[in-house]
């Protein structure tokens, strides 16, 4: 269930609606909010991010209601599934985004107080430092650490949530391998609100 809901490619659909093109052929080739912003503008990017956050949160809430007695494993596994679906959508030839917004929405629904630090870190790194890939990874690591520490410190948070956090970090790192290489080489592109939209005549292979 998590994988199928996560596979809904909101970014792809929005760019198709707004620009009439396949976002996989432009910018980074990903379907997340950052690439949508670069290709179709801020409103489209923001809408994509909100919907991607929403599908993560909704998935957790549905699974939690359907399977309430699994010590957190049902919603944790569904959360991993929704991020996997977002990153490798079965509707887009197993391509997609990097899972930043979707993972944040999932974490907020699992444990709101634990998800908020990840949200704050992600927003800060994205808009102050300017690297979307770094924002995704640091947000994911923050969520994983917060969930793991809380689970180890007492019996109020299921250990399954900590497993969720680190599984998501692995999925994000796998999706962002080319970006990590560019970060290390100092060639990763920054994100600013003043970015020009990606030229629709300048197709780039997805990375």
C-alpha positions in Angstrom: 0.0 0.0 0.0 2.8 2.4 0.9 4.7 1.7 -2.3 1.6 2.3 -4.5 0.6 5.5 -2.8 4.2 6.7 -2.9 4.4 5.9 -6.6 1.7 8.6 -7.4 4.0 11.1 -9.4 2.5 14.4 -8.4 5.5 16.3 -9.8 5.3 14.6 -13.2 1.5 15.2 -13.4 1.8 18.9 -12.4 4.5 19.7 -15.0 2.5 17.8 -17.6 -0.5 20.0 -16.7 1.3 23.3 -16.4 4.0 23.0 -19.2 2.8 20.0 -21.2 6.2 18.3 -21.0 7.8 15.3 -19.3 9.8 16.5 -16.3 12.1 13.5 -16.6 13.6 15.1 -19.7 14.6 18.4 -17.9 16.8 19.6 -15.1 17.8 16.7 -12.8 15.2 14.4 -14.4 13.6 13.9 -10.9 9.9 14.5 -10.1 10.4 16.2 -6.7 9.5 19.8 -5.8 13.0 21.2 -6.5 13.1 20.1 -10.1 9.5 21.0 -10.6 10.3 24.5 -9.3 13.2 24.9 -11.7 11.1 23.7 -14.7 7.6 25.0 -14.0 8.1 27.8 -11.4 7.6 28.3 -7.7 3.8 27.6 -7.4 4.2 24.3 -9.2 7.2 23.4 -7.0 5.4 24.3 -3.8 2.3 22.4 -4.8 4.4 19.3 -5.6 6.2 19.5 -2.2 2.9 19.8 -0.3 1.3 16.9 -2.1 4.5 14.8 -1.6 4.4 15.6 2.1 0.7 14.7 2.1 1.0 11.3 0.5 3.6 10.3 3.1 1.4 11.5 6.0 -1.8 10.0 4.6 -0.2 6.6 4.0 0.9 6.4 7.7 -2.5 7.4 9.0 -4.3 4.9 6.8 -2.1 2.0 7.7 -2.1 2.9 11.4 -5.9 2.9 11.4 -6.1 -0.5 9.5 -3.3 -2.2 11.6 -3.2 -0.7 15.1 -1.6 -3.6 16.9 1.7 -4.2 15.2 4.0 -2.3 17.6 4.6 0.4 15.0 5.9 -2.0 12.3 2.9 -1.6 9.9 3.2 2.2 9.7 7.0 2.1 9.7 7.2 -0.4 6.8 4.4 1.6 5.0 6.5 4.7 5.5 9.5 3.1 3.9 7.3 1.9 1.1 5.9 5.3 0.3 9.4 6.8 0.1 10.6 3.9 -2.1 7.5 4.4 -4.3 8.3 8.1 -4.6 11.9 7.5 -5.6 11.1 4.6 -7.9 7.6 5.0 -9.2 6.1 2.0 -10.9 4.1 4.4 -13.0 7.3 6.1 -14.4 9.5 3.3 -15.2 10.8 3.1 -11.6 12.1 6.7 -11.7 11.0 9.5 -9.4 12.4 11.9 -6.8 14.8 11.7 -3.9 12.2 11.3 -1.1 12.9 14.5 1.0 9.4 15.9 1.2 7.7 12.4 1.3 10.0 11.2 4.1 9.2 14.4 6.1 5.5 14.0 5.7 5.8 10.3 6.8 7.9 11.2 9.8 5.5 14.0 10.9 2.6 11.5 10.8 4.6 8.8 12.7 5.6 11.2 15.4 5.1 14.9 14.9 7.6 16.1 17.5 10.2 13.8 16.0 9.5 14.9 12.5 9.7 18.6 13.2 13.5 18.8 13.7 14.0 17.1 10.3 11.6 19.6 8.7 13.4 22.6 10.3 16.9 21.3 9.2 15.7 20.5 5.7 14.1 24.0 5.2 17.1 25.7 6.7 19.7 23.9 4.5 17.5 24.3 1.4 16.8 28.0 1.7 19.9 29.3 3.6 22.7 27.0 2.3 21.0 26.3 -0.9 21.6 22.6 -1.7 18.5 20.5 -2.1 20.4 17.2 -2.0 22.2 18.2 1.2 18.8 19.3 2.7 17.3 15.9 1.9 20.1 13.9 3.4 20.6 16.0 6.6 16.8 16.1 7.2 16.7 12.3 6.8 19.6 11.8 9.2 18.1 14.2 11.7 14.8 12.3 11.7 16.6 8.9 12.0 18.7 10.1 14.9 15.7 11.7 16.7 13.6 8.6 16.3 16.4 6.3 17.3 17.4 8.2 20.4 13.8 8.5 21.5 13.2 4.8 21.0 16.4 3.9 23.0 15.7 6.3 25.8 12.3 4.8 26.8 9.3 2.8 25.9 7.2 5.6 24.4 8.4 5.3 20.8 8.5 1.9 19.0 11.9 0.8 17.8 10.3 0.3 14.4 10.3 4.0 14.0 14.1 4.1 14.3 14.4 1.4 11.7 12.1 3.5 9.4 14.4 6.5 9.8 17.6 4.7 8.8 16.0 2.8 6.0 14.8 6.1 4.5 18.3 7.6 4.8 19.6 4.6 2.8 17.0 5.2 0.1 17.8 8.9 -0.1 21.5 8.3 -0.3 21.0 5.8 -3.1 18.8 8.2 -5.0 21.3 11.1 -4.5 24.5 9.4 -5.4 25.2 11.7 -8.4 24.4 14.8 -6.3 26.8 13.5 -3.5 29.5 13.2 -6.1 28.9 16.8 -7.2 28.8 18.0 -3.7 32.2 16.5 -3.0 33.5 18.0 -6.3 32.1 21.4 -5.5 29.9 21.4 -8.6 26.5 20.9 -7.2 24.0 23.6 -8.2 22.5 25.8 -5.5 18.8 26.5 -5.3 17.6 30.1 -4.9 14.2 31.7 -5.4 15.7 33.7 -8.2 16.6 30.6 -10.2 15.6 30.8 -13.9 13.4 28.0 -15.0 15.2 25.2 -16.9 15.1 25.8 -20.6 12.6 23.6 -22.2 14.8 23.4 -25.3 17.7 22.2 -23.3 16.9 18.5 -22.4 19.2 16.9 -20.0 19.6 13.2 -19.2 18.3 12.3 -15.7 21.0 11.9 -13.1 
